[in-house]
């Protein structure tokens, strides 16, 4: 009798759960006057998530989007990440979503991401917390980007990396790019050099942290996800120790020119927010920037005309300087072709495929679509960047398009948009430009194989972009 009772309770619970799922997620379709975009929900619970995340070349939209856009149009409904979802491949709707952050839409990354990043990470925080963190980030970037000390650090670290290739006929470029960007960001944020013990300790934990971000979110001891959560805790402890040391020795702190020095004087952030801010800075300045460097080098490898024009630009800049003169902000502003090469790599390579948002209320867009309250919304940047109706010869790497095309437009959103547009985008571009300055003048290279940037959805080169390198006879380093 007791077993029968609990069986009824169990079955009733399952049925109730499924009924609640239907009422909460699918019933809005029946009462919105047919305005919810066309589409399909796929399998129960999992929906179409697996197909949506299926790996594909990052300079293509992938089979899922190609199929769904051809069947339902640039805006369609699906069921992704355990939620009914509106997917937008339309530049106008994407822009509308990004510009209405906090009003009609809210950042809504999957919960496991919160577990790794922490509750006060700028990447997942909302409302006032996000505004405070972002204002600090913008202030720090504004102070840093044209400071001679920061620019000198970037150039010196780039030269150190390239000098280490002296006796190497072959390099795994993605690894070299990560060394470069990590050394730059850890110096800028924490004032640490590659030789200091804390640097290697933080790097080891940070690599564990990064692997967990793209793993199956199961907190079971020994899994990449669990190790990532533990690594974040250790990084937080290391950062807190650095902050405490600076507080105890304020004179030593003043000698350093880094984010921690400035954070110590900011009263609007809690201790946890300061630590989280440091981690966010490391994350943003490491992975995405190193990938951008790799993207640029990969695409230049297959575009000798662009490479030659880029090389000429940097030779012209160097010819106006003494051999031992550092690059400065004025030099950076003269790197005009370099800027359009970077823009084209961002458009064509698509480091960020999409972002996660959620509708805070029922949203009607131009009378065409209705996005029900609580639904996930995914603005897909890749689809807009590779849309042939928006970009002429979209499936080709063609930097010269930016000579006549405005990069500040709705059709180009490599760093997101609205109040969540990446605050460190300018710093990333400076790093790439300075690295290229020394690379193109001092090395020739060829790709060892046809490695391609693949979206998993996080973009990576499957074999690390192996290059055969040869140092030029005349050096300018």
N, C-alpha and C positions, 0 to 999 in steps of 0.2 A: 504493500500500500504506500509506504513512504517513498519507495523508488518511483512508483507511478506518479506521485505528487510532484517530486522534483523534476521528473521528465517533462511534465506539463508546464512547470514553471520555466524550465530551460527553453522549451519550444516556444512558449509564449514570449519569452524575452527576446529570442532571435527574431520572431515574427514582428514584435514591437519595434525592434531596432531597424529592421528592413523597411517597415511601414513608415517609421519616422524619417528614414533616409529619403524615401520617395516623396513624402510630404514636404520635407524641408528643401530638397534639391530640385525635384523634377516637377512638382505641382505648379510652380510659377509659370511654366510653359503653357498651361491650360487657361490662364487668366490674364494674359498680357496682350490680347488683341493681335496675336500673331507677329509681334514685333521682335521677339527674341530671335537672333540670327539662326539661320538654318545650320544643320550639322547632325552629328550623331554622338551618343554617349559611350558607345562601345561596350565593353564588358562591365558587369556589376562591380562596384567598388574601385577596381583598378582602372576602369575606363580605357582610355587610349594612351595612357602615360608611357608605356613601353615603346609604342610605335613613335610617339612624339620625341622620345629621347634617343632613338636609334642613331648610332654614330653615322656621320656623313662629313664630307669635306666642308670646311668652314666657309669656303667661297662658293657654296651652293646652299639652296634652301633645304635640301633633303627631300626624300620621297614623301614623307608625311605631309609637309606643307604644300608641296607641289600637287599632290593628289587632292587634298581638301580644298585648296584655293580654286582648283579647276572645277570641282564639284559644287562648292557652296559660295564661292566668292572670297574676297580678301578679308572678310570678317565672318567668322563661323563659331558655332558652339561645339564644345567637346566636354569630356570629363577627364580632368588631369589633376594629378597630385591629390587624389581623394576629394575632389571638389568639382561641381559643375563650373564650366569655364567658358568665357568668351575669349577667343584668340583673335588678335587684330594684326593684320599685315598691311593696314591702311595708314599712310603717313598722317592724315588729318586726325583720325581717331587716336592714334598713338600720341600725337602732340596734345590732344585734348586730355587724355588720361594723365600724362606726365605733368601738365600744367595745373591740374586740379588735385594734386597731392594734398591730403589733409582736409579737403572740402568734400569731394565726391568719391575719392579713392584713397586707399591706405596701403602702405607697404605690407606685404603678406607672404614672407618667405616661409617654407615648410618648418614646422616646429623643431625638427632635429637640427636645423641650421642654428637656431637660437641656442640649443644646448652646447654647441661648439663655440660660437661667437660670444655668447654671454648676453644677458638681458639689456645691457646698456651700450651694446655695440652700435655705432652710427649706422651700420648697414641694415639693422633690423629695428632700431628705435623709431618711435613715432612721436608726433605732437611736439611739446616743448623740449623734451629730452633731445630729440633729433635737431631741433633748431639751435639749441645751445651748443651741441657738439659741432654742428656744421659751421656756425659762426666762428668758433675757435679754429676750425680747420682752414676756413677761408682767410682768416687773419694770419695764421702761420704761413700759409702758402704765399700770401702777398708779401710778407716780410722776407721770406726765404729766397724766392725765385730769382731775384736779381742781385742778391748779396754776393760780393766777390768770394767770400769764404766758401759758400755753397757751390758756386760755379767752379771754383778751383778744385774742390773735393771731387766733383763729378769728373773733371778732366784728368786729374791725377789717378783716380781709380781706373778710368778707362785705359790710360797708358799702362798702368800696372798689369791689367788683364792682358792687353795685347803684347806687352813685353814677355809675358810668360809663354807666348806661342813661338818664341825665338827658335827653338829646336824641335818644334812639333810640326810634322808634315800633315797632320790630321787633327781636327778638334771636333768635339761634340758641341755644336754651337749653343744649343739651348742651355747646357750646363754652364758654359762660359757667360752667357747672358744673365743667368741667375746669380752667378758669383758677383757680377758687376752691379746689378740692381740691389742685391742684398747688402753689399758693402756700402753702397751709396746711402741707402735708406737707414741702415743701422747707425751710420755716422751722423746723418742729419737728425734722426729722431733721438738717439741715445748718446751721441758723441763718442761711440766706440769705433776703434779701428779693427781691421781683420786680425791683427796680432794679439789682441787682448783676449784672455781666457773666457770672459763673459760672452764674447761674440760667438765663438764656436759652440758654446753651451746653448745660447739662444737659437742659433741656426739649427742645431740638431733637433731641438724641441719644435722649432717652427716647421721643419720639413715633416715631422710626424703630424703636426697640426694640419698642414696642407693636405696630406694624404687622407686624413679623416674627413675633410670637407667634401670629397668626391666618393665617399664610401657608403656602403649600406648602413643606414642609421640604426644599428642595433647596439645598445649599451650592454655588451657581454664582455667580461674581462678577456683581453687579448685581441679583440677585434680592432680594426683601424679606427672605427668611430670612438670606441672607449679610450684607446690610446691618445686620440686627438684631444678629447676632453681633459685627460690627465696632463697632456703636454701644455694645453692652454693654462692650466692651473700653475704649472711650473714656470711658464713664461711670465705670468702675472706676478709670481713671487720674485722672480729676477728683476722685473721692472720696479716693483715696490722697494726692493733693496737698493736699487740705484737711486730712486727718488729720496729715500731716507738718508742715504749717504750724502746726497747733494744738500739736503736740509741741515745735516750736521756740519757740513763744511761749505758754507755759502761762498766763501772766497774762491774755492776751486771751481764751484759751479759757474761763477761769473766769467771765468776764463773760457768756458765752453760756449759754442754758438750752436745750440741744438733745440729741438722741440721741448725737451724736459726742462731746460732752463726757463723757457717762457711759461710752460704749464705750471711751474712752481708758484708763479705770481698770479695765477688766475683763480679767483675765489668762487666763480660761478659753477665750477665742476667739482663733484665729489671725488674722493680718492679712487673709488672704483671706476668712475667715468674717466679719470685721467689715465688709469692703467688700460682701460678698454680703448681709449683713444690712441694710445701708443701701439697697441696690437693692430687696430684698424689701419694705422699708418704703415706698419710693417707689411700688412697684407696687401694694401693697395699699391705700395711702392715696390713690391717684390714681384709677385706673380704676373700681374697684368702688364707691367712695364717691361719685364724680361721677355714676355711673349710678343709684345709690340716690336722690340728690337729684332727678335727672331723672324717675325713676319716680314719686316722691311728687308732684311738680308735675304730671306728666301725669295721674295718677289723680285728683288734687284738681280738675283742670280739668273733669273729667266728673262730679264729685260736689260740687255746690254746698252741700249740707247739711253735709258734712264740712268743707269749706273755711270756711264761716261759723262753725262751732263751734271750729275751730282758730284762726281769727282772734280770736274772743272770748277764748279762753284766753290768747293772747299780749298782747292789750290789757289784760287783768286783771293780768298780770305786770308790764307796763310801767307801769301806773297806780300801782303801789306803789314806783316808783323815780323818781329824778330823771332828767331827759332825758339827761344826760351820764354817768349811771351805767352801768358795764359789767355785763353778765350774769355771774352766778357759779354755782357748783355748786348752791346752794340753789334758784336760779331754774330750773335744769335739772331738778331733781327735781320741781318743780311742773308741769312740762310733761307731764302725764299723758295727755291726749288726743293730744298730739304723738307720744308713745311708741307708742300703739296705731295711729296712722296709719302710722308707720314700719314697725311689725310687719306690718300688712296689705299695705303695698307690697312688703315682702320676700316674703310668702306668695304674693301674687297675681302679682307681677312676675317672681320667680324669676331673680335675678341669676346664681346658680350652678345649672345644671340637674342636674349629676351630678359625681361624683369618680371617680378611677381607683384601684382597689385590685387586689391579686393574692393568691390563696390560697397560703399558705406550706406547707400540708399539706392532706390530704383533710379537708374540714370537713362534718360533718353538722349540720343545723339542725333541731331538734325532730323528728327522724325523718322529716321531709317531703322535704327536699332534700339532695343531696350535691353539694358544690362540689369538683371534683378539684384536687389540688395543681398549682400552676402556672397555673391558669386565671385570666383577668382577671375582676374583679367590679366591676360598676358600680351603686352605690346611686343611684337617680334621685330627687332631692328634689322635682322639679316634680310628678311623678305623685302623690306623697303630699300635697303642698300643695294640689293641685287635685282631690283625691279627694272626691266628694260624700258618700261613706259616712263620712268622717272630719270634714269641715267642711261645716256647713249652708250652702246657697247658695254652694258653692265657686266657681262661675264668676262671682261678683260681687265688686266691691270694696266691702267692708262693714267698716270699722274697728271698729264697735261689738261685733263678735263677740269681741274681745279683752277686753271688760269682764267676761266670764264664762269665757273660755277661757284656760288657763294657757300662756303662751308657752314655758315651760321644759318641753317635753314631747317625746315621740318623734315626734309628728305635725308638728313645726315645727323644721326644721334649716336655716335660711337661711345659717348660717355654718359648716356642717359639724357635726362632733361628735367626742367622744372627745379624744384627745391632739392632734388636728389642727384642733380648733375654732379659728376665726380669732381670734387674740389681740387684734386691733385693732378688734373689733366695737363696743366701747363708745365708742371715739374717733370712729368713723364716725357713730354715732347723735348724739353731741354736735354734730358739725359740721353735720349735716342740721338738727337742732333749732334751732341758732343762726341758720343761714341762713334758715330758714322764719320765725323770729321777726321779722326785718326785712322779708322779702319780703311776707308776708301783710298787714302793717300799712301798707306804703308803695306797693304796686302792685296794680293789677287787670290781668288778662291773659286772652287768649283764644287758643286754638290756631288756627293759620292753616289747618291741614289735619288729616286723620285719620291722623296719624303714629302708628305702633304700635311698641312694643319687640319686636324680632324676635331669636330665638335662632339663631345661625349656626354653632356653638353659643354662642359668646360673644354676649352680648346687646348690641344697639345700636338706636338709632332711625335708620331709613333716611334721613330728611331732617334729622336733628339736632334735632327738636322745635322748630319755628319758632313763636314766640309774638308776638302783637301786645300790647304792654305800654303801660300808661297809669299815670302816677304819681298817687297819691291827693293830694288838695289839702292834707290835714293830714299832715305828716310827723313821724315819731318817730325818725328816724335821727340 
